[in-house]
Amino acid sequence: MTPKVSIIVPIYNVQEYLERCVNSLINQTLKEIEIILVNDGSTDDSEKIMLELAENDERIKPFTKENGGLSDARNFGLRQCDGEYVAFVDSDDWIDEKMIETMYNHGNINSCEMVICNLHKVNEYGKVFRPLPQLHKNQELVIDLTTNFSVFGELSWFACNKIFKRELFNGIEFTKNMHFEDIATTPILLLKCTKLGFCQEYFYNYFEREGSITRNFTAKGLDMFRAISIVRNDFVSSKFHTKKKEWKRFLILNGFYSFLAYTAQVKDKKLKTKMYATLDNFLGENNIHKREIINYRRFEENYLFSLSWKKIVYYTFHIFLGKQNIF
């Protein structure tokens, strides 16, 4: 029997968290699934744990490959899957037991090529410390993109809180050796869709050590502009190519706000100066005015003034610091 959903889990050195993740997949209320575990050259006991888990559930398909990074592992998993829909779960995260069934049914009944849900960040104790809503709470649950394309300018492009019709990936892979690989890929998949499904539940648990300083912020942050360039190539040839307003909103959210949020964590002063200069050039090349950044709206409210006062000061400073003087 063809599985309704293929769940792809890239694995790299997550021996502490892997069992929790896979158990959340095994316990899904939708039973017609396949769980594709891709060990991407782990050097800890992840492979051993993966194989032990696979012995107890025939729906688990374990694979081991040489290390190639997250995108390479996802692409490998895509070549193994048979599901009607595809989902991606990071191996240190876990999901609600009703997530896959609810999203599959929503997509199947309403003929949606992509379905998204809300997610929240959780700490090592499973406590939620930051909700991450994906759309306005009053957003319709089935969005006809041909008449309402506004979501393109406000979505977060996580791959992990979505399910995708497998056919969307025909001719498309995650870009390897790139930071922000989701931003380079998920928008392109949406451009191939006609209907987007939205589940308002917070089904996805995105694990992050609260207050952690282990993450390394480097020049890889500049990949944001490479990712945007990749999406631009598909946007201009898509059926949505006339939606210039939403394209600019996409640029503002990702190329300004998200990029600056990353740059704020960079410690190297010379690199940070280079990143600010690259941002300034990006704004100029795309004719993005300061007024448009300040007035950008997400979830039907002004985005800048929905943030904490510290972030308002930070972003406002950079809005007026840049060389692009057109207000």
C-alpha positions in Angstrom: 0.0 0.0 0.0 1.3 3.5 -0.9 1.9 5.5 2.2 -0.2 8.6 2.6 2.8 10.6 4.0 6.5 10.1 3.8 8.3 11.7 6.8 12.0 12.4 6.1 14.3 12.8 9.1 18.0 13.8 8.4 20.2 12.6 11.3 23.6 14.0 12.4 25.0 13.5 15.9 21.7 13.7 17.8 22.0 10.6 20.0 20.4 12.5 22.9 17.3 13.4 21.0 16.7 11.0 18.2 14.5 8.5 20.1 12.2 11.3 21.3 11.9 12.5 17.7 11.2 9.1 16.1 8.8 8.0 18.9 6.7 11.1 18.1 6.5 9.8 14.5 5.8 6.2 15.4 2.9 7.4 17.6 1.1 9.4 14.9 -2.6 8.8 14.7 -2.2 8.4 10.9 -0.7 4.9 10.6 -0.3 4.9 6.8 3.1 6.6 6.8 6.7 5.7 6.1 9.5 7.1 8.2 12.7 7.6 6.3 15.7 8.0 8.6 18.8 9.3 6.9 22.0 9.0 9.0 24.2 11.7 7.4 27.6 10.3 8.6 27.0 10.6 12.3 30.1 10.0 14.5 28.1 9.3 17.7 25.6 6.5 18.5 22.9 7.9 16.3 23.2 5.1 13.7 22.9 2.5 16.4 19.8 4.1 17.9 18.3 4.5 14.4 18.7 0.8 13.6 17.3 -0.3 17.0 14.2 1.8 16.4 13.8 0.4 12.9 13.7 -3.2 14.2 10.5 -2.4 16.1 8.5 -0.8 13.3 8.4 -1.9 9.7 7.4 1.6 8.6 10.9 2.9 9.4 13.3 2.8 6.6 16.9 3.5 7.8 19.7 4.7 5.6 23.3 5.7 6.2 25.3 7.9 3.9 28.5 9.9 3.9 28.1 13.3 5.5 26.8 15.9 3.1 24.8 18.3 5.2 21.1 18.8 5.8 20.1 19.6 2.3 21.9 16.6 0.9 20.3 14.3 3.5 16.8 15.6 2.6 17.5 15.2 -1.1 18.6 11.6 -0.4 15.4 11.0 1.5 13.3 12.4 -1.3 14.7 9.8 -3.7 13.6 7.0 -1.3 10.0 8.1 -0.5 6.8 6.8 -2.0 4.2 8.9 -0.1 1.4 11.0 -1.6 2.7 13.9 0.6 6.2 14.5 2.1 7.1 16.0 5.5 10.4 16.9 7.0 11.2 16.7 10.7 14.5 17.7 12.2 16.0 15.0 14.4 16.1 17.0 17.6 12.5 18.2 17.3 9.3 16.3 17.9 5.7 16.7 16.7 2.2 16.3 18.1 0.6 12.9 17.6 -2.2 14.4 15.5 -0.1 16.5 13.3 0.3 14.3 10.2 -3.3 13.0 10.2 -4.8 16.5 10.6 -2.6 18.1 7.9 -3.0 15.2 5.5 -6.8 15.2 5.8 -6.9 18.9 5.4 -4.8 18.8 2.3 -6.5 15.8 0.8 -10.1 17.0 1.3 -9.4 20.5 0.0 -6.9 19.6 -2.8 -4.1 21.6 -1.3 -0.6 21.0 -2.6 0.9 22.3 0.6 -0.4 22.5 4.1 1.2 24.4 7.0 0.7 24.5 10.8 2.0 26.8 13.5 5.0 25.8 15.6 6.6 26.9 18.8 10.1 26.9 20.2 10.6 24.6 23.2 13.5 24.2 25.6 15.1 21.0 26.9 12.3 20.5 29.4 9.6 20.7 26.8 8.5 24.1 27.9 7.3 26.5 25.3 9.2 29.8 25.4 8.3 31.3 22.0 5.2 30.7 19.9 5.8 31.0 16.1 2.5 31.7 14.4 2.7 31.3 10.7 -0.3 33.3 9.5 -3.0 35.6 11.0 -5.3 33.8 13.4 -8.3 34.8 11.3 -6.7 33.6 8.0 -9.0 31.3 6.0 -8.0 27.6 6.3 -7.9 27.1 2.5 -6.1 29.8 0.6 -6.6 30.1 -3.1 -3.2 31.6 -4.1 -4.5 32.8 -7.4 -6.8 35.3 -5.6 -4.9 35.7 -2.4 -1.2 35.7 -2.7 -0.5 38.0 0.3 0.9 35.0 2.3 4.0 35.0 0.1 5.1 38.2 1.7 4.6 37.1 5.3 5.3 33.3 5.6 8.2 31.9 7.5 9.8 29.4 5.1 10.5 26.5 7.5 10.2 23.1 5.7 9.6 21.3 9.0 6.0 22.6 9.7 4.6 21.8 6.3 3.5 18.8 4.2 4.0 18.9 0.5 2.6 17.0 -2.4 5.5 14.8 -3.5 5.1 16.0 -7.1 6.1 19.5 -6.1 9.7 18.2 -5.9 9.8 17.1 -9.5 12.9 19.0 -10.7 13.5 20.7 -7.4 16.0 19.8 -4.6 17.2 21.6 -1.5 20.3 23.7 -2.4 23.4 22.1 -0.9 26.1 23.9 1.1 23.9 26.8 1.8 22.6 28.5 5.0 18.9 29.4 4.7 18.4 26.4 2.4 14.7 26.5 3.4 14.3 30.1 2.1 16.0 29.0 -1.2 13.5 26.1 -1.6 10.2 26.3 0.1 9.0 29.6 -1.7 9.8 27.9 -5.0 7.5 25.0 -4.0 4.7 27.4 -3.1 5.0 29.1 -6.5 4.0 25.7 -8.0 0.9 25.6 -5.8 -2.7 26.7 -6.4 -4.1 26.0 -2.9 -2.4 26.3 0.5 -3.9 24.7 3.5 -3.5 26.2 7.0 -3.9 24.3 10.3 -4.0 26.7 13.2 -2.8 24.2 15.8 0.8 24.5 17.2 1.7 20.9 16.1 5.5 21.3 15.7 7.9 21.5 18.6 11.1 23.3 17.5 13.8 22.5 20.0 16.2 25.2 21.0 18.2 25.5 24.1 17.0 28.6 25.8 19.7 31.2 26.1 22.2 28.9 24.2 25.3 30.6 22.8 26.6 27.6 21.0 25.3 28.6 17.6 28.0 30.1 15.3 27.0 33.1 13.3 29.3 33.5 10.3 29.6 34.8 6.8 27.1 32.1 5.9 24.5 34.6 6.7 25.2 36.3 3.4 23.6 33.2 1.8 20.3 34.9 2.4 20.9 37.0 -0.7 21.9 33.9 -2.7 18.7 32.2 -1.6 16.6 35.2 -2.6 18.3 35.3 -6.0 17.4 31.6 -6.5 13.7 32.3 -5.7 13.7 35.4 -7.9 14.6 33.2 -10.9 11.5 31.0 -10.3 9.2 33.9 -9.4 9.7 35.8 -12.6 8.7 32.7 -14.7 5.9 31.7 -12.4 2.1 32.3 -12.7 2.5 34.9 -10.0 5.1 37.0 -11.7 2.8 40.1 -11.8 2.5 40.1 -8.0 5.2 42.7 -7.6 3.9 44.0 -4.3 4.1 40.6 -2.6 7.5 40.0 -4.1 8.7 43.2 -2.5 7.2 42.2 0.9 9.1 38.9 0.6 12.3 40.9 0.0 11.6 43.1 3.0 10.8 40.3 5.5 13.7 38.1 4.5 16.3 40.4 3.0 16.0 43.1 5.7 14.4 41.9 8.9 15.5 38.2 8.9 19.0 39.1 7.6 19.5 41.8 10.2 18.3 39.5 12.9 21.1 37.1 11.9 23.7 39.8 11.5 22.9 41.1 15.1 24.5 37.9 16.4 27.7 38.1 14.4 30.7 38.9 16.6 33.4 39.7 14.0 33.2 43.5 13.5 34.8 43.4 10.0 32.3 40.8 8.9 29.4 42.7 10.4 30.5 45.8 8.5 30.6 43.8 5.3 27.2 42.4 5.9 25.7 45.8 6.6 27.2 47.1 3.3 25.8 44.1 1.4 22.4 44.8 2.9 22.6 48.5 1.8 23.4 47.4 -1.7 20.6 44.9 -1.7 18.1 47.6 -0.7 19.3 50.0 -3.4 19.4 47.3 -6.1 15.8 46.4 -5.3 14.6 50.0 -4.9 13.3 49.3 -1.4 12.5 52.6 0.3 12.8 53.2 4.0 9.1 54.1 4.1 8.3 50.6 2.8 10.3 48.9 5.5 8.7 50.9 8.2 5.2 50.4 6.9 5.7 46.6 6.2 2.7 44.7 7.6 2.5 41.1 8.7 -0.6 39.4 10.0 -2.5 42.6 9.4 -0.4 44.7 11.7 2.7 46.8 11.4 5.5 44.4 11.8 8.2 46.7 13.2 6.0 48.1 16.0 4.8 44.7 17.0 8.3 43.8 18.1 10.0 44.5 21.5 11.3 48.0 22.1 14.9 46.8 21.8 14.2 45.3 18.4 12.4 48.5 17.3 15.4 50.6 18.2 17.8 48.1 16.5 15.8 48.0 13.2 15.0 51.7 13.2 18.7 52.5 13.6 19.6 50.5 10.6 16.7 51.8 8.5 18.1 55.3 8.9 21.8 54.4 9.0 21.9 53.0 5.4 23.0 55.1 2.4 19.7 54.7 0.7 18.2 58.1 1.5 15.0 57.7 -0.5 12.3 57.8 2.2 
